[in-house]
Amino acid sequence: MKIGTDGVLLGAWVSVNKNPFSILDIGAGTGIIALQLAQRSNAEMVDAIEIDENAYEQCVDNFENSPWGDRLFCYHASLEEFVEEFEDKYDLIISNPPFYSEDYKTTNESRDIARFNDALPFDELIESVSHLLSDEGIFAVIIPRKEEENFIKMASEENLFPSRICRVRGNENSDEKRSMLEFSFKKISARIENLTIEISRHNYTADYKKLVQDFYLKM
């Protein structure tokens, strides 16, 4: 399955300065973010949840074939099932949630409906995180920029507050398309960052290359 820029960005950007012992990747897909965090940190436990069977099977294969297979584990479950069955608390929870965006509308109505139904409701994600996150933990997510204000408002209702915000645009002339957010249970003033990916097509900015170069063979 194709590796998306969103996942790679989030896995490279999220802070591991607090040396998390346990990490959870919600909606892991084929496992790219969990793999990045296993590479970037010394976390003893890097868990992932994936509901789609094909993605889950690829995720397990990728974990087993990585140098960090002994620290990585993927659960084939929905987020709701996972919250009900597990009492573990995680020091870092990260998610590139499958969201439904008007940007992705196609001429195929049934495909659009499937994509809409696959989307993970933000309120469900936030509520689940509030149960699974340790008191001093960090929750990181990447969402459409236009959803940022609403997402922060929903998170505050679960006592989760932004500590870092990075707004991402494709190039200098394009609108901000994504927001990467870090939350904690502490109410502090959020640090605002900006990231531009390209100067021109396939000509990447120094900031972008510095952020992701450890994860690409050619960058």
C-alpha positions in Angstrom: 0.0 0.0 0.0 1.1 3.5 -0.8 2.9 5.5 2.0 1.3 8.9 2.5 3.2 12.1 3.2 0.9 12.8 6.2 2.0 9.7 8.1 5.7 10.2 7.5 5.4 13.9 8.5 3.7 13.1 11.8 6.0 10.2 12.6 9.0 12.5 12.1 7.6 15.6 13.8 6.1 14.3 17.0 8.4 14.8 20.0 10.0 11.8 21.8 12.0 14.0 24.1 10.2 12.6 27.2 11.5 9.1 26.3 8.2 7.3 26.2 8.1 3.8 27.5 4.9 2.9 25.7 3.5 4.1 22.4 0.2 3.5 20.6 -0.5 4.2 16.9 -4.3 4.4 16.3 -5.3 3.4 12.7 -1.9 2.2 11.9 -2.4 1.3 8.2 0.7 -0.6 7.2 2.5 0.6 10.3 4.7 3.4 9.0 4.3 5.7 12.0 4.8 2.9 14.5 8.0 1.9 12.6 9.3 5.5 12.6 8.8 5.8 16.4 10.5 2.5 17.0 13.4 3.8 15.0 13.4 7.2 16.8 12.9 6.1 20.4 13.8 3.5 22.9 10.2 2.7 23.8 9.9 -0.8 25.1 6.3 -1.2 23.8 5.1 0.1 20.4 1.5 -1.0 19.9 -0.7 -0.4 16.9 -4.4 -0.8 16.1 -5.7 -1.5 12.6 -9.3 -2.5 11.7 -8.8 -3.2 8.0 -7.7 -6.8 7.4 -5.5 -6.2 4.4 -3.7 -3.3 6.1 -3.4 -5.2 9.3 -1.7 -8.2 7.6 0.8 -5.9 5.8 1.4 -4.1 9.1 2.3 -7.4 10.9 4.6 -8.4 8.0 6.3 -5.0 8.1 6.7 -5.2 11.9 8.2 -8.7 11.7 10.6 -7.8 8.9 11.9 -4.7 10.7 14.9 -4.4 13.1 12.5 -3.6 15.9 10.1 -6.5 15.7 10.5 -7.5 19.3 9.0 -4.1 20.4 6.2 -3.8 17.8 2.8 -5.4 18.0 -0.4 -4.8 16.0 -3.9 -5.5 17.2 -6.6 -6.3 14.6 -9.5 -4.4 16.3 -11.6 -1.4 16.2 -10.7 1.5 18.5 -13.9 0.9 20.5 -13.0 -2.8 21.1 -9.5 -1.8 22.1 -10.6 0.7 24.7 -13.1 -1.8 26.2 -10.5 -4.6 26.5 -7.3 -2.8 27.4 -6.5 -1.0 30.6 -2.9 0.0 29.7 -2.0 3.6 29.6 0.3 4.9 27.0 3.0 7.7 27.2 2.6 8.6 23.6 -0.5 8.1 21.4 -0.3 9.0 17.8 -2.8 8.9 14.9 -3.1 9.8 11.3 -6.9 9.2 11.3 -8.7 8.2 8.2 -10.8 11.4 7.7 -13.3 12.3 5.1 -12.4 15.4 3.3 -14.2 17.3 0.5 -10.8 17.4 -1.2 -11.1 13.7 -1.8 -14.5 13.7 -3.5 -14.4 11.6 -6.7 -16.9 11.0 -9.5 -17.6 7.5 -7.9 -20.3 8.0 -5.4 -20.1 4.5 -3.8 -16.3 5.0 -3.3 -17.0 8.4 -1.7 -19.6 6.8 0.7 -17.1 4.0 1.6 -14.4 6.6 2.3 -16.9 8.6 4.4 -17.8 5.4 6.4 -14.2 4.5 6.9 -13.5 7.9 8.5 -12.8 7.8 12.2 -15.1 10.4 14.0 -12.8 12.9 15.7 -15.0 12.9 18.9 -14.6 9.1 19.2 -10.9 9.4 18.7 -10.5 12.1 21.3 -12.6 10.4 23.9 -10.7 7.1 23.4 -7.4 8.9 23.8 -8.5 10.5 27.0 -9.0 7.0 28.5 -5.8 5.5 27.1 -3.3 8.4 27.7 -1.1 8.5 30.8 -1.3 11.5 33.0 2.0 13.0 31.7 1.4 11.6 28.2 1.3 13.2 24.7 -1.3 12.7 22.0 -0.3 13.7 18.5 -2.5 13.8 15.4 -2.5 15.2 11.8 -5.8 16.6 10.5 -7.0 18.9 7.7 -6.1 22.5 8.6 -9.7 23.6 8.3 -10.6 21.2 11.1 -8.0 22.5 13.6 -10.1 24.9 15.6 -13.0 22.5 16.0 -10.6 19.6 16.9 -9.0 21.7 19.6 -12.4 22.6 21.0 -13.5 19.0 21.1 -10.2 18.0 22.8 -10.6 20.7 25.4 -13.9 19.0 26.5 -11.8 15.9 27.4 -9.2 18.1 29.2 -6.7 17.7 26.4 -4.9 20.9 25.4 -2.6 21.7 22.6 1.1 22.2 23.4 2.5 22.3 19.8 0.8 23.1 16.5 2.5 22.8 13.1 0.7 24.1 10.0 1.7 22.5 6.8 1.5 23.9 3.2 2.6 22.2 0.0 4.5 25.3 -1.3 4.9 29.0 -0.5 1.9 29.9 -2.7 -0.5 27.3 -1.5 -3.0 27.3 1.4 -2.2 25.5 4.6 -3.6 22.0 4.1 -2.7 20.1 7.3 -2.3 20.7 11.0 -0.1 18.6 13.2 -1.1 18.9 16.8 0.4 17.7 20.1 -1.9 17.6 23.2 -1.4 16.9 26.9 -3.6 17.2 30.0 -1.7 20.4 30.9 -3.1 23.7 29.9 -0.2 25.7 28.5 0.5 28.1 25.7 0.9 26.2 22.5 4.0 26.6 20.4 3.1 27.5 16.8 5.3 26.2 13.9 5.0 26.3 10.1 6.3 23.9 7.5 6.5 24.3 3.7 7.2 21.0 1.9 8.3 22.1 -1.6 10.0 25.1 -3.3 8.9 23.7 -6.6 7.7 20.2 -7.8 10.0 17.6 -6.2 12.4 20.4 -5.0 12.0 20.1 -1.3 12.6 22.8 1.3 15.6 22.4 3.7 13.2 22.3 6.7 11.2 19.4 5.1 14.4 17.5 4.2 15.8 17.9 7.7 12.6 16.6 9.2 12.1 13.4 7.1 15.5 12.5 5.6 16.1 9.7 8.1 13.1 7.8 6.6 13.8 8.0 2.9 16.5 6.2 1.0 16.7 9.2 -1.5 16.1 12.7 -0.1 
